[in-house]
Amino acid sequence: PADGAQELAMDTLLRGLHYSRYAILREVVENEFADEVPEEKREAFVLKLLPLVGNVFSVYDLSDDNFALSSDYDLLYTELTGATVLYLDEYGV
């Protein structure tokens, strides 16, 4: 019962809070490119890369409250990973 109440409370608190492009891209860089992009350079790297991957985000609805649980999130994550690989291959950090 307490777990269910906590889950309902969290759902209510988080409803309407949408995922930011920055947060998603930063997650990809931290999880997939920790060795390639040093921690002290990550924020600048993400900010530099963010406008270049806008077209990747454009086909996804980040306003969906369940976006992170959807298959679209997995597709977006994969596309951002690929775009980051291409950028690093071409321009480095």
A tleap script that builds the chain and sets N, CA, C and O, in Angstrom:
source leaprc.protein.ff14SB
mol = sequence {
  NPRO ALA ASP GLY ALA GLN GLU LEU ALA MET
  ASP THR LEU LEU ARG GLY LEU HIE TYR SER
  ARG TYR ALA ILE LEU ARG GLU VAL VAL GLU
  ASN GLU PHE ALA ASP GLU VAL PRO GLU GLU
  LYS ARG GLU ALA PHE VAL LEU LYS LEU LEU
  PRO LEU VAL GLY ASN VAL PHE SER VAL TYR
  ASP LEU SER ASP ASP ASN PHE ALA LEU SER
  SER ASP TYR ASP LEU LEU TYR THR GLU LEU
  THR GLY ALA THR VAL LEU TYR LEU ASP GLU
  TYR GLY CVAL
}
set mol.1.N position { 0.805 -1.214 0.000 }
set mol.1.CA position { 0.000 0.000 0.000 }
set mol.1.C position { 0.846 1.275 0.000 }
set mol.1.O position { 0.550 2.217 -0.735 }
set mol.2.N position { 1.894 1.304 0.822 }
set mol.2.CA position { 2.730 2.512 0.882 }
set mol.2.C position { 3.467 2.710 -0.438 }
set mol.2.O position { 3.611 3.839 -0.908 }
set mol.3.N position { 3.933 1.616 -1.035 }
set mol.3.CA position { 4.625 1.722 -2.319 }
set mol.3.C position { 3.694 2.271 -3.392 }
set mol.3.O position { 4.094 3.107 -4.202 }
set mol.4.N position { 2.469 1.806 -3.396 }
set mol.4.CA position { 1.493 2.282 -4.365 }
set mol.4.C position { 1.186 3.755 -4.178 }
set mol.4.O position { 1.042 4.498 -5.149 }
set mol.5.N position { 1.087 4.172 -2.920 }
set mol.5.CA position { 0.828 5.586 -2.634 }
set mol.5.C position { 1.997 6.451 -3.081 }
set mol.5.O position { 1.804 7.533 -3.636 }
set mol.6.N position { 3.206 5.967 -2.838 }
set mol.6.CA position { 4.390 6.727 -3.253 }
set mol.6.C position { 4.450 6.828 -4.777 }
set mol.6.O position { 4.779 7.881 -5.323 }
set mol.7.N position { 4.135 5.741 -5.451 }
set mol.7.CA position { 4.143 5.748 -6.919 }
set mol.7.C position { 3.114 6.736 -7.467 }
set mol.7.O position { 3.399 7.472 -8.411 }
set mol.8.N position { 1.927 6.752 -6.880 }
set mol.8.CA position { 0.897 7.708 -7.306 }
set mol.8.C position { 1.325 9.144 -7.040 }
set mol.8.O position { 1.094 10.031 -7.861 }
set mol.9.N position { 1.949 9.367 -5.890 }
set mol.9.CA position { 2.414 10.715 -5.552 }
set mol.9.C position { 3.478 11.181 -6.539 }
set mol.9.O position { 3.438 12.322 -7.000 }
set mol.10.N position { 4.423 10.313 -6.866 }
set mol.10.CA position { 5.483 10.677 -7.814 }
set mol.10.C position { 4.896 10.935 -9.200 }
set mol.10.O position { 5.312 11.865 -9.891 }
set mol.11.N position { 3.942 10.120 -9.600 }
set mol.11.CA position { 3.301 10.315 -10.897 }
set mol.11.C position { 2.625 11.681 -10.954 }
set mol.11.O position { 2.714 12.385 -11.960 }
set mol.12.N position { 1.958 12.043 -9.884 }
set mol.12.CA position { 1.288 13.344 -9.822 }
set mol.12.C position { 2.294 14.486 -9.852 }
set mol.12.O position { 2.090 15.480 -10.548 }
set mol.13.N position { 3.376 14.346 -9.101 }
set mol.13.CA position { 4.403 15.388 -9.060 }
set mol.13.C position { 5.080 15.595 -10.410 }
set mol.13.O position { 5.376 16.725 -10.801 }
set mol.14.N position { 5.320 14.511 -11.107 }
set mol.14.CA position { 6.085 14.584 -12.349 }
set mol.14.C position { 5.220 14.808 -13.587 }
set mol.14.O position { 5.747 15.098 -14.662 }
set mol.15.N position { 3.920 14.680 -13.453 }
set mol.15.CA position { 3.030 14.863 -14.604 }
set mol.15.C position { 3.196 16.277 -15.153 }
set mol.15.O position { 3.145 17.254 -14.406 }
set mol.16.N position { 3.389 16.369 -16.425 }
set mol.16.CA position { 3.534 17.676 -17.062 }
set mol.16.C position { 4.967 18.172 -17.124 }
set mol.16.O position { 5.246 19.161 -17.802 }
set mol.17.N position { 5.882 17.506 -16.431 }
set mol.17.CA position { 7.298 17.878 -16.538 }
set mol.17.C position { 7.868 17.134 -17.732 }
set mol.17.O position { 7.933 15.905 -17.732 }
set mol.18.N position { 8.270 17.858 -18.723 }
set mol.18.CA position { 8.709 17.228 -19.959 }
set mol.18.C position { 10.222 17.092 -19.990 }
set mol.18.O position { 10.949 17.794 -19.287 }
set mol.19.N position { 10.658 16.196 -20.800 }
set mol.19.CA position { 12.078 15.919 -20.920 }
set mol.19.C position { 12.743 17.001 -21.754 }
set mol.19.O position { 12.245 17.379 -22.814 }
set mol.20.N position { 13.859 17.488 -21.270 }
set mol.20.CA position { 14.563 18.517 -22.034 }
set mol.20.C position { 15.531 17.853 -23.001 }
set mol.20.O position { 16.085 16.789 -22.726 }
set mol.21.N position { 15.717 18.501 -24.126 }
set mol.21.CA position { 16.670 18.006 -25.118 }
set mol.21.C position { 18.066 17.934 -24.505 }
set mol.21.O position { 18.808 16.977 -24.726 }
set mol.22.N position { 18.406 18.953 -23.737 }
set mol.22.CA position { 19.727 18.990 -23.099 }
set mol.22.C position { 19.914 17.779 -22.186 }
set mol.22.O position { 20.942 17.105 -22.258 }
set mol.23.N position { 18.938 17.497 -21.335 }
set mol.23.CA position { 19.065 16.399 -20.372 }
set mol.23.C position { 19.208 15.054 -21.082 }
set mol.23.O position { 19.999 14.208 -20.665 }
set mol.24.N position { 18.450 14.864 -22.141 }
set mol.24.CA position { 18.524 13.594 -22.870 }
set mol.24.C position { 19.879 13.450 -23.557 }
set mol.24.O position { 20.502 12.391 -23.485 }
set mol.25.N position { 20.334 14.499 -24.216 }
set mol.25.CA position { 21.629 14.434 -24.893 }
set mol.25.C position { 22.755 14.256 -23.883 }
set mol.25.O position { 23.698 13.504 -24.129 }
set mol.26.N position { 22.661 14.935 -22.761 }
set mol.26.CA position { 23.694 14.791 -21.722 }
set mol.26.C position { 23.731 13.351 -21.213 }
set mol.26.O position { 24.809 12.802 -20.985 }
set mol.27.N position { 22.572 12.746 -21.036 }
set mol.27.CA position { 22.510 11.353 -20.599 }
set mol.27.C position { 23.210 10.436 -21.606 }
set mol.27.O position { 23.963 9.542 -21.220 }
set mol.28.N position { 22.960 10.662 -22.883 }
set mol.28.CA position { 23.605 9.857 -23.927 }
set mol.28.C position { 25.124 10.016 -23.853 }
set mol.28.O position { 25.858 9.029 -23.888 }
set mol.29.N position { 25.587 11.253 -23.751 }
set mol.29.CA position { 27.035 11.510 -23.717 }
set mol.29.C position { 27.656 10.888 -22.467 }
set mol.29.O position { 28.722 10.278 -22.547 }
set mol.30.N position { 27.005 11.034 -21.321 }
set mol.30.CA position { 27.542 10.465 -20.082 }
set mol.30.C position { 27.574 8.942 -20.125 }
set mol.30.O position { 28.550 8.327 -19.696 }
set mol.31.N position { 26.512 8.336 -20.640 }
set mol.31.CA position { 26.420 6.876 -20.634 }
set mol.31.C position { 27.247 6.208 -21.723 }
set mol.31.O position { 27.851 5.160 -21.497 }
set mol.32.N position { 27.272 6.812 -22.893 }
set mol.32.CA position { 27.876 6.147 -24.044 }
set mol.32.C position { 29.265 6.661 -24.415 }
set mol.32.O position { 30.010 5.973 -25.113 }
set mol.33.N position { 29.620 7.851 -23.960 }
set mol.33.CA position { 30.876 8.460 -24.402 }
set mol.33.C position { 31.727 8.970 -23.242 }
set mol.33.O position { 32.470 9.940 -23.388 }
set mol.34.N position { 31.614 8.317 -22.098 }
set mol.34.CA position { 32.366 8.743 -20.913 }
set mol.34.C position { 33.869 8.698 -21.172 }
set mol.34.O position { 34.608 9.535 -20.653 }
set mol.35.N position { 34.324 7.747 -21.955 }
set mol.35.CA position { 35.763 7.640 -22.241 }
set mol.35.C position { 36.219 8.658 -23.281 }
set mol.35.O position { 37.351 9.139 -23.231 }
set mol.36.N position { 35.341 8.983 -24.217 }
set mol.36.CA position { 35.707 9.900 -25.296 }
set mol.36.C position { 35.592 11.368 -24.899 }
set mol.36.O position { 36.371 12.203 -25.359 }
set mol.37.N position { 34.619 11.680 -24.043 }
set mol.37.CA position { 34.378 13.073 -23.643 }
set mol.37.C position { 34.639 13.189 -22.144 }
set mol.37.O position { 33.818 12.753 -21.337 }
set mol.38.N position { 35.779 13.774 -21.764 }
set mol.38.CA position { 36.106 13.898 -20.339 }
set mol.38.C position { 35.030 14.683 -19.588 }
set mol.38.O position { 34.394 15.580 -20.140 }
set mol.39.N position { 34.844 14.330 -18.334 }
set mol.39.CA position { 33.789 14.948 -17.527 }
set mol.39.C position { 33.854 16.471 -17.533 }
set mol.39.O position { 32.820 17.136 -17.603 }
set mol.40.N position { 35.052 17.023 -17.460 }
set mol.40.CA position { 35.188 18.484 -17.403 }
set mol.40.C position { 34.831 19.166 -18.725 }
set mol.40.O position { 34.667 20.385 -18.768 }
set mol.41.N position { 34.709 18.389 -19.798 }
set mol.41.CA position { 34.363 18.964 -21.106 }
set mol.41.C position { 32.942 18.626 -21.546 }
set mol.41.O position { 32.502 19.077 -22.603 }
set mol.42.N position { 32.226 17.846 -20.759 }
set mol.42.CA position { 30.912 17.352 -21.189 }
set mol.42.C position { 29.882 18.448 -21.383 }
set mol.42.O position { 29.176 18.464 -22.391 }
set mol.43.N position { 29.790 19.359 -20.437 }
set mol.43.CA position { 28.760 20.395 -20.572 }
set mol.43.C position { 28.976 21.214 -21.838 }
set mol.43.O position { 28.035 21.450 -22.596 }
set mol.44.N position { 30.205 21.645 -22.067 }
set mol.44.CA position { 30.506 22.432 -23.266 }
set mol.44.C position { 30.252 21.603 -24.523 }
set mol.44.O position { 29.738 22.117 -25.517 }
set mol.45.N position { 30.611 20.332 -24.478 }
set mol.45.CA position { 30.404 19.457 -25.628 }
set mol.45.C position { 28.916 19.309 -25.939 }
set mol.45.O position { 28.504 19.428 -27.093 }
set mol.46.N position { 28.115 19.050 -24.911 }
set mol.46.CA position { 26.671 18.887 -25.104 }
set mol.46.C position { 26.064 20.179 -25.646 }
set mol.46.O position { 25.230 20.137 -26.551 }
set mol.47.N position { 26.470 21.317 -25.106 }
set mol.47.CA position { 25.942 22.600 -25.580 }
set mol.47.C position { 26.340 22.878 -27.030 }
set mol.47.O position { 25.583 23.496 -27.777 }
set mol.48.N position { 27.518 22.424 -27.422 }
set mol.48.CA position { 27.978 22.599 -28.807 }
set mol.48.C position { 27.211 21.667 -29.752 }
set mol.48.O position { 26.871 22.050 -30.872 }
set mol.49.N position { 26.948 20.459 -29.295 }
set mol.49.CA position { 26.290 19.449 -30.120 }
set mol.49.C position { 24.773 19.656 -30.214 }
set mol.49.O position { 24.162 19.323 -31.229 }
set mol.50.N position { 24.179 20.196 -29.170 }
set mol.50.CA position { 22.721 20.303 -29.083 }
set mol.50.C position { 22.061 20.948 -30.304 }
set mol.50.O position { 21.113 20.371 -30.837 }
set mol.51.N position { 22.511 22.111 -30.771 }
set mol.51.CA position { 21.833 22.696 -31.937 }
set mol.51.C position { 22.012 21.872 -33.217 }
set mol.51.O position { 21.224 21.995 -34.155 }
set mol.52.N position { 23.034 21.047 -33.249 }
set mol.52.CA position { 23.305 20.252 -34.444 }
set mol.52.C position { 22.435 19.006 -34.537 }
set mol.52.O position { 22.323 18.406 -35.606 }
set mol.53.N position { 21.820 18.612 -33.431 }
set mol.53.CA position { 20.978 17.412 -33.436 }
set mol.53.C position { 19.493 17.757 -33.285 }
set mol.53.O position { 18.678 16.886 -32.982 }
set mol.54.N position { 19.153 19.011 -33.495 }
set mol.54.CA position { 17.760 19.435 -33.388 }
set mol.54.C position { 16.832 18.656 -34.294 }
set mol.54.O position { 15.696 18.359 -33.924 }
set mol.55.N position { 17.316 18.321 -35.493 }
set mol.55.CA position { 16.480 17.563 -36.430 }
set mol.55.C position { 16.186 16.156 -35.918 }
set mol.55.O position { 15.147 15.584 -36.245 }
set mol.56.N position { 17.087 15.599 -35.123 }
set mol.56.CA position { 16.852 14.272 -34.541 }
set mol.56.C position { 15.679 14.354 -33.561 }
set mol.56.O position { 14.806 13.486 -33.559 }
set mol.57.N position { 15.663 15.391 -32.735 }
set mol.57.CA position { 14.590 15.559 -31.756 }
set mol.57.C position { 13.247 15.888 -32.405 }
set mol.57.O position { 12.195 15.567 -31.850 }
set mol.58.N position { 13.276 16.518 -33.560 }
set mol.58.CA position { 12.057 17.086 -34.141 }
set mol.58.C position { 10.961 16.065 -34.426 }
set mol.58.O position { 9.791 16.437 -34.522 }
set mol.59.N position { 11.305 14.809 -34.562 }
set mol.59.CA position { 10.291 13.802 -34.883 }
set mol.59.C position { 9.716 13.108 -33.644 }
set mol.59.O position { 8.889 12.205 -33.769 }
set mol.60.N position { 10.146 13.522 -32.460 }
set mol.60.CA position { 9.696 12.889 -31.223 }
set mol.60.C position { 8.900 13.867 -30.366 }
set mol.60.O position { 9.194 15.062 -30.326 }
set mol.61.N position { 7.891 13.340 -29.686 }
set mol.61.CA position { 7.048 14.149 -28.806 }
set mol.61.C position { 7.565 14.045 -27.374 }
set mol.61.O position { 7.199 13.131 -26.635 }
set mol.62.N position { 8.412 14.984 -26.997 }
set mol.62.CA position { 8.986 14.970 -25.654 }
set mol.62.C position { 7.978 15.400 -24.596 }
set mol.62.O position { 8.254 15.278 -23.403 }
set mol.63.N position { 6.822 15.898 -25.004 }
set mol.63.CA position { 5.823 16.350 -24.035 }
set mol.63.C position { 4.975 15.202 -23.492 }
set mol.63.O position { 4.191 15.399 -22.563 }
set mol.64.N position { 5.121 14.027 -24.051 }
set mol.64.CA position { 4.391 12.857 -23.569 }
set mol.64.C position { 4.926 12.478 -22.191 }
set mol.64.O position { 6.124 12.246 -22.030 }
set mol.65.N position { 4.042 12.416 -21.201 }
set mol.65.CA position { 4.458 12.103 -19.830 }
set mol.65.C position { 5.142 10.742 -19.718 }
set mol.65.O position { 5.941 10.523 -18.807 }
set mol.66.N position { 4.839 9.839 -20.626 }
set mol.66.CA position { 5.425 8.498 -20.575 }
set mol.66.C position { 6.524 8.303 -21.614 }
set mol.66.O position { 6.869 7.171 -21.951 }
set mol.67.N position { 7.069 9.400 -22.118 }
set mol.67.CA position { 8.050 9.308 -23.195 }
set mol.67.C position { 9.239 8.422 -22.827 }
set mol.67.O position { 9.671 7.603 -23.637 }
set mol.68.N position { 9.767 8.578 -21.621 }
set mol.68.CA position { 10.956 7.811 -21.220 }
set mol.68.C position { 10.680 6.316 -21.148 }
set mol.68.O position { 11.614 5.515 -21.175 }
set mol.69.N position { 9.435 5.936 -21.059 }
set mol.69.CA position { 9.078 4.522 -20.989 }
set mol.69.C position { 8.701 3.956 -22.351 }
set mol.69.O position { 8.395 2.770 -22.471 }
set mol.70.N position { 8.720 4.791 -23.363 }
set mol.70.CA position { 8.247 4.371 -24.684 }
set mol.70.C position { 9.380 3.858 -25.567 }
set mol.70.O position { 10.560 4.092 -25.305 }
set mol.71.N position { 8.983 3.156 -26.614 }
set mol.71.CA position { 9.976 2.693 -27.587 }
set mol.71.C position { 10.564 3.879 -28.347 }
set mol.71.O position { 11.685 3.798 -28.849 }
set mol.72.N position { 9.811 4.985 -28.436 }
set mol.72.CA position { 10.340 6.186 -29.086 }
set mol.72.C position { 11.562 6.722 -28.348 }
set mol.72.O position { 12.501 7.216 -28.973 }
set mol.73.N position { 11.553 6.626 -27.027 }
set mol.73.CA position { 12.713 7.080 -26.254 }
set mol.73.C position { 13.942 6.263 -26.645 }
set mol.73.O position { 15.026 6.811 -26.847 }
set mol.74.N position { 13.763 4.955 -26.749 }
set mol.74.CA position { 14.879 4.086 -27.144 }
set mol.74.C position { 15.386 4.445 -28.539 }
set mol.74.O position { 16.593 4.463 -28.777 }
set mol.75.N position { 14.472 4.726 -29.453 }
set mol.75.CA position { 14.871 5.118 -30.808 }
set mol.75.C position { 15.625 6.445 -30.795 }
set mol.75.O position { 16.650 6.591 -31.461 }
set mol.76.N position { 15.112 7.411 -30.035 }
set mol.76.CA position { 15.778 8.708 -29.928 }
set mol.76.C position { 17.172 8.538 -29.340 }
set mol.76.O position { 18.135 9.115 -29.845 }
set mol.77.N position { 17.282 7.759 -28.287 }
set mol.77.CA position { 18.567 7.512 -27.634 }
set mol.77.C position { 19.560 6.925 -28.645 }
set mol.77.O position { 20.714 7.346 -28.713 }
set mol.78.N position { 19.094 5.958 -29.419 }
set mol.78.CA position { 19.947 5.317 -30.426 }
set mol.78.C position { 20.358 6.305 -31.513 }
set mol.78.O position { 21.518 6.331 -31.924 }
set mol.79.N position { 19.413 7.115 -31.976 }
set mol.79.CA position { 19.737 8.110 -33.010 }
set mol.79.C position { 20.734 9.143 -32.491 }
set mol.79.O position { 21.651 9.541 -33.209 }
set mol.80.N position { 20.553 9.573 -31.249 }
set mol.80.CA position { 21.491 10.545 -30.671 }
set mol.80.C position { 22.874 9.934 -30.489 }
set mol.80.O position { 23.887 10.610 -30.670 }
set mol.81.N position { 22.912 8.666 -30.134 }
set mol.81.CA position { 24.197 7.974 -30.008 }
set mol.81.C position { 24.906 7.956 -31.358 }
set mol.81.O position { 26.099 8.246 -31.439 }
set mol.82.N position { 24.175 7.618 -32.414 }
set mol.82.CA position { 24.755 7.602 -33.756 }
set mol.82.C position { 25.221 8.971 -34.204 }
set mol.82.O position { 26.302 9.107 -34.777 }
set mol.83.N position { 24.413 9.987 -33.948 }
set mol.83.CA position { 24.788 11.353 -34.333 }
set mol.83.C position { 26.038 11.801 -33.585 }
set mol.83.O position { 26.888 12.494 -34.145 }
set mol.84.N position { 26.146 11.408 -32.329 }
set mol.84.CA position { 27.319 11.778 -31.530 }
set mol.84.C position { 28.567 11.076 -32.050 }
set mol.84.O position { 29.640 11.677 -32.104 }
set mol.85.N position { 28.436 9.815 -32.430 }
set mol.85.CA position { 29.564 9.081 -33.019 }
set mol.85.C position { 30.044 9.794 -34.280 }
set mol.85.O position { 31.243 10.010 -34.457 }
set mol.86.N position { 29.111 10.156 -35.150 }
set mol.86.CA position { 29.480 10.842 -36.392 }
set mol.86.C position { 30.175 12.169 -36.103 }
set mol.86.O position { 31.167 12.509 -36.748 }
set mol.87.N position { 29.655 12.912 -35.138 }
set mol.87.CA position { 30.260 14.201 -34.788 }
set mol.87.C position { 31.677 14.000 -34.249 }
set mol.87.O position { 32.605 14.698 -34.658 }
set mol.88.N position { 31.839 13.058 -33.345 }
set mol.88.CA position { 33.166 12.810 -32.766 }
set mol.88.C position { 34.155 12.350 -33.831 }
set mol.88.O position { 35.317 12.758 -33.818 }
set mol.89.N position { 33.701 11.505 -34.750 }
set mol.89.CA position { 34.582 11.044 -35.827 }
set mol.89.C position { 35.045 12.203 -36.703 }
set mol.89.O position { 36.192 12.242 -37.149 }
set mol.90.N position { 34.142 13.140 -36.942 }
set mol.90.CA position { 34.442 14.261 -37.830 }
set mol.90.C position { 35.207 15.392 -37.141 }
set mol.90.O position { 36.157 15.942 -37.698 }
set mol.91.N position { 34.778 15.730 -35.922 }
set mol.91.CA position { 35.306 16.937 -35.273 }
set mol.91.C position { 36.019 16.699 -33.941 }
set mol.91.O position { 36.720 17.584 -33.452 }
set mol.92.N position { 35.850 15.532 -33.359 }
set mol.92.CA position { 36.435 15.282 -32.042 }
set mol.92.C position { 35.683 16.047 -30.961 }
set mol.92.O position { 34.599 16.583 -31.192 }
set mol.93.N position { 36.281 16.082 -29.784 }
set mol.93.CA position { 35.652 16.766 -28.656 }
set mol.93.C position { 35.879 18.246 -28.818 }
set mol.93.O position { 35.436 19.033 -27.982 }
savepdb mol mol.pdb
quit
